[in-house]
Amino acid sequence: MKAATYDIFRKDLLGTPVWMETVQDIETAKLRMMELVNRSPGEYFVFSQETQEIVCDTASRFFALAVKFRSSLLVGRWAGFSCLLLRDFELSN
């Protein structure tokens, strides 16, 4: 029996998947995906060749981080240019 393999993809600026590498198990895939995110931030996902489905992605992590970041802005604990841009964007919408 052949072991399941997992492909790691990164979405480019247009949202097009770009293949990064193939690994042999889901734990290695998750670890490599996080290493890639730390080296080059962006949206990544892991695709199972066996089930033909996305089994893990960074989008949910980015959403959780954005929610945490936004709540921090509301209580005024964060300072910095990017924080001000986000706050100004939210106020204008």
Phi, psi and omega in degrees: 000132180278135179290145177294143176241158184230133177260138177254129180238153170240140176274131177280186184298336179266000181087008180279129179293135177239119182294134179254309181190170176241138177231168188269340181216163186292324180295317176296321179299314180297317180297312180296322179299316179292324176297317178296318179298318180294326180280322182214091184306146180165188179261124181237158172209158180248130182246125178277123177289334180287310184266348182061038180226156171284123185252348180198143176210167179266352183301317180294326177293319178296321179297314180297319179294319179296320179296316179297316180298316181297316180295327177293324177296321183294330178264002173074027181273343183253142175229153178140162184300313182296325178295317180295320178298316180296315180298315179298323178296315181295321181291329182279345181260000000 
